[in-house]
Amino acid sequence: MVVTKSNHCLLVIYFVVITDVNGCFSKDSVTVNVIPPDEVFIPDAFTPNNDGLNDIFIPILSGNTFLKSLAVFNRWGQEVFFTASPNNGWDGKFKGKSEEIGVFVYHFTGINTETGDEIEKKGNVLLVR
């Protein structure tokens, strides 16, 4: 499964491979376009290996949700990434060097532009190479 962002929508691609007892196989995929209501989807893992799939850790915003800030911290509490732009995500690097495989902590703040409600999310993201 691959999840990507496209204009406030989630594009979820499911891949299926079927093999019979003779070793013959068939594969297919289906793309589902999901438009969630005013929400924030924050992936719990990403793979910054330049294959074009899940290379950037970035919140996926929908509806009237707007990013105010996203910060990512390493296990020692050092900030390794910060942005206030909804179009910028973390590429898994700190000071130009690729970070090691591991768990990082994120802190997201946002706002619902229609209601004025503040949104705050904290959690972990796994960096896998």
Secondary structure by P-SEA (a helix, b strand, c coil): cbbbbcccbbbbbbbbbbbccccccccbbbbbbbbccbbbbbbcccccccccccccbbbbbcccccccbbbbbccccccccccccccccccccccccccccbbbbbbbbbbcccccbbbbbbbbbbbcc
